[in-house]
């Protein structure tokens, strides 16, 4: 996989203020901000680099206010790291291609994986299936 590396100034120019805050500075958007994601078949891509990250068929309604998936499209596209912010220990997930912060993964999702990838909607772009 070819890594995407840009300067902070390049990311600021490319992204909206909120997308920059979330993906490059490890922020979080307000819950419920992206409740209008398409329901049709397609792929959710990294808003920073366009890498394919999640498939619509793996999306589920978690009730958290953030888009949730029970598995990534390809495990190699999602990286994990320990997040100790806010006096908690969580597993952060990021795009392995450009290191964009996406959200977190929790062990309380549906089967078959039991995982809940809780993703900031502003970190994703949707590409409908043709």
N, C-alpha and C positions, 0 to 999 in steps of 0.2 A: 504494500500500500504506500502510495506516495504521500508524504506528510505535507501539509499546508502550513507555512510559517509566514506571518505578516507582522509588521510593526504595529505597535499600539495605535499610532496615527492612521494606519491603513484600515485597521478594524473599525476605528471610530468613524472614518469616512464611509465605510461600506454599510454599517449597521445603524438601525434606529437607536435612539438613546436607551430605550428599554432593552432591546436585544443586546446592545453592548454591555449594559450593566449586568444582565443575567449571564450571558455566555462568556464574557471576558473577565468579569469581576466577581463571578460566583454569586450573583444576586438571585432573588426569587420574585417572580411576578405575583400579584394578588390572585388568590384563589377565585375561580369563576371567570377569569379574564378571557379564556378561550373555550367557551362552551358551544361554539358554533362550528367546530371542525366538521368537514364533510363526512358523510356516512357511506359514500360510495367506495368501491374498491380502489386501492392506490397505496402509495408509499409516502411515509413521512421522512423528509430529508433534513439534514443539518442546515439551518439557516445561514451558517457561516461559510461552509464549504460545499454544500450540496451532496454530501455523502448519504447514501440510503441507510436509514437507521431502524425504522419500525414499519411493519405492515399493518394496514387498516384491520385485517382479520384478527390481529392479536390485541386490538384495542378493546377495553372494557370500561364500563361505568363504575368507578370506584367510590363515588360519592365524596371525594376529597376536594373537588373543584379544579383539579389539574388533570390533563390528559394522562391516562394510565394504560400501560401495556403489560402483558404477562411474559413477553419475551421480545428480544430484539430480532431484527431481520437476520443479522449475522453477528454472532458473539464477538468476532474479531473487530467489529466496528465500534464496540462500546468498551471503554476502559473504566476502571473503578479505582477509587482512592478513599482513604478514611477522612471523614469530615468531622472535626471536633468542635465546630462552632456552636454557639448558643447552649453551652454546657451539656451537649449531647454527643453521642458517638453514632454517626450514620455512615452509610456507604454512598458516596457521591458517584455519579456516572457522568462520563464525558465522551465526546466524539474522539475516537482514536486518530482520526485523520488530521484534525485541526486543534484538538484539545479544548473545544468549546464545552463549557459547563452546561449540562442538560437538565439535571435534577438529581434524584436519589432513587435507590432501589431498596425495597423493603420485603421481608419474608412473609407478607400477609396477603398475597395475591391468590387468584384462582388457580385451579389445576389446568393444565398439566404441570406447570412449573412451581406454583405456589409463590411466585414472585410478583411484585407490583413495582414496575418502573414508573415512578411519579415524575413526569416531565413537564418542564415549563413550556407552555404552548408557543411562546415567542421564540424558542430555540428551534422550532420546527417549521418547515414549509411542506405543503401537501402537493403531491404529483399524482393526478388521477391515472388509473390504469387505462390503457388505450384499447 
